Amino acid sequence: MAKIYTRSGDSGETGLYRGPRVGKDCLRIEAYGTVDELNSWIGLLRSEPLPSEIDSMLETIQHRLFELGAELATPDAERHGTRYIQAEHVRELEGAIDRLDADLEPLTRFILPGGSRAGALAHVARTVCRRAERRLVALIREALALGTPLSPTSLGFLNRLSDLLFVLARWLNKRAGTKESPWDPPAREKPSSG
């Protein structure tokens, strides 16, 4: 039986799929590592009592995030057949956003993250998704400079997913009967006339 540890990463490097060994702090590892972290937060959210259709949607998203991780872990995803995230996956997220948002009151102010436990977990997942998106933007820039462009569809997927997680947080809080807390900006002082 193979052991879970190989000791090959003890020097601070790891191997890319069908690619070279790189530092564990390189942008590609940062990007797919943050996607993996996001997937774990969504897994934690799924441990909450959720309606079956929401749990099923989140399970599908977890599969998509594994696919995105594989795509990002492959230096030439197109050539190696790991370009998994497609425009239809972005459209699926948009459809889910529209369905959930139809049940919500329009936002007129910023709201504080929180509410029910499930709603708060969706907000945490949203912020990790935004971080994954920022890491991916940096990786796309680097890959373009190196002449190995990445698919822009993956960026659209993460952008839409963070929107979905925000709407889901609001939807879960409404379902739990938790009132949203608006952000109250500080009052502006009037300039002195002296």
N, C-alpha and C positions, 0 to 999 in steps of 0.2 A: 504494500500500500504506500502510495506517495505521501510524503509529508507536506504539510501546508507551508512550512517555511523552507526557503531555498538558500538563504544567506546571500543571494546575488545582489540584493539591494543595500547591503550594509555599507557600501562605499558612497551612498547618496545618489546612485543612478538606478534607472529602471529601463526596461526595454519597451519600445513602441511595437505595436502590431505590424509585422512585416517591415520593420524599420530599425534604425540604430538604437543604441543605448543613449539615454540623455539624462541630464540632471533632474532630480525629482522636483526642482524648483523652476523648471522651464515653463514657458507659457502654455504649451500643449498639455502638460501634466496639470497645471493650475486650472485650466479650463475644464478638462474632463473630470478632475477631482472635485471641482465645485458642482458639476452636474451630478456626480455621485452623492455629494452631500445633500443636494436638493432632493434627490430620489429618496434618501433616508428620512428627510423631514416629511415628505409626502407619505412614506410608510408609517411614520409616527401618527400623522393625521388620520390615516386609515385605521389606526387602532381605536379611534373614537367610534361611538355608535353613530353611523351615518346611514342615510337612505341608500338602498341597494344601488340605485342608478348613479348616485354620486360616488360610491365606492367603486363601482365598475368603471366609471370614467377615470378615476384616479389610478386604478390598476392599469388601464390602457396607457395612461400618461407615464407610469413607471416603466412600462415596456419601451415606450418611445424614448425615454431618457437613457435607458440602457443602449438603445440603438444609436442615439446621439453620442454617447460615450465611446462606443466602438468606432463611430465615424471619426471622432476627434482623436482617437488613439492611433489612427492609421495615417501615416504621412501622405499617402496617395490613395484616398478612399475610393475615388472613381475607378482607378486601375485594379484595386483589390476587391471591388464589389461590396464595400461597406458604406456606400453613400445611401443611407437608409431614410433620412428625413426628407420628405417630399412636400410639395405645395399643398397636397390634399390634407396632410396632417395639420398644417397651419389653418386651413379652412375648417377642419373639424373643431379646433379650439375656438375659432370665431363663432361657429354655430352654438357651442356650449356657452360661450359668453353671452350671446344674444338671448338664449333660453333662460339663463339664470337672471340676467339683468332685467328681463321683462317683469319679474316679480318684485323688483326693488323700486323704492322711491328715488327720483333723480337726486344726485349729489349737488348741494349748493355750497358746501364748505369742505375743507379738509377734515378727515376724521382720524382719531387716534387709533393705532393698532391695538387690538385687544378684544374684549367681549367674552363670549363663551370660550371654553377651552378649545373646541374645534375651530372656532373663528380665529382665535389667537394663533393657533398652529398654522392655519392657512396664511395668516399675515407673515409669520416667520418664514414659511416656505416661499412666499412672494419676495421677501427681501433677499433670500439666498438665490432665488432665480435671477433677480436683478444683478447680483454679484457675478453669477455665472455668465450673464449676458455681457457684463463689462470685461470679464476675462476673455470671452470669445471675441469681442471687438478688438482687443489687443492682439490676439492670436491671428485674426483675419488680416490685420495690418502687417504683422510680421510675415505671415505666409505670402502675402502679395509681394512684399519687398524681396522675398527669396525666390519668387517665381513659381510658387506652389499654391495657387489660390484655393481657398476653401469655398464650399457651397454657401451662398448667402441665405439659403433657405433655413439653415440651422439657426441663424440669428433671428429671422422672423419667427421661428418656432418659439424660441425662448422669450422674445418680446411679447408674443401673444399669450404664452403660458403665464407670465407674470401678471398680465391683465386678468386672465381667467382666475388666478389665485386670489387677486384682490376682490373680484366680484363674488367668488365663492366664499371668502371670509365674510363679506356683507350678508350673503344669502344664508350662511350657517348661523350668523348672529340673529338675523330676523327670525329664522326658524326656531331658535332657542328662546325667542322673546327678549333678547338682550338689546337694549337701546344703544345706538351708536353715540360715542362721545365726540363732539366736534372740537377741533383745535381752536382755541381762543387766542388769536395773536395779541401781543401787548399793545396797549393803547399808544398811539403816537402822540408825542408831546408837540404842542403848538410852538413854532419858533417864536422866540422873544422879539419884540418890536424895538428893542433898545439897541 
